[in-house]
């Protein structure tokens, strides 16, 4: 089974370091954002399994981010665990009002935080088991077996191609920039040229054969997965 992905949105580097270290050690895949806008963008784009969200953030506050996540069908189900300072008791109330699932007051013990995370993830997977399969026409991604099937035949995709396709297929109709795709398919901190994405997409389209045309080029932006026509 794929590792669960946790996004940490927190502007204190010492805290993100400690959290990232411990979450990694617990087997989670960790993504970090150090300001609010970056955090919201990464949440919308990478669709993590859980978001750890600080309230006081530069550029966009945690409450605002939570509200945004809840307002969109693609992110509404993602569990949000808020981090609040002890003096901000009202923030907790407001936090729940905008849709946070749980909160932890600073300073907290990492052990307690890990327990809360486990509970939230378990609860989330109990109500939302279907996201392991993504389908569009004759193309299907099975996350559990980590396979892509075209007309029921498995395709030999590289891990990067797999992640690119998954990112695009999860949000059909949405245009992703090359920067977006790099972050989601190759990961934070990787030093690659944006043209690298074009190379991966080219190879992916070739392997997808007739379904390759489902990956559309968005001029001046990047790529998107074609939306299925709703009416039949
Ligand atoms: Ca903060």
Boltz pocket constraint, residues with backbone or C-beta under 6 A from the ligand:
constraints:
  - pocket:
      binder: B
      contacts: [[A, 10], [A, 11], [A, 12], [A, 54], [A, 55], [A, 56], [A, 57]]
      max_distance: 6.0
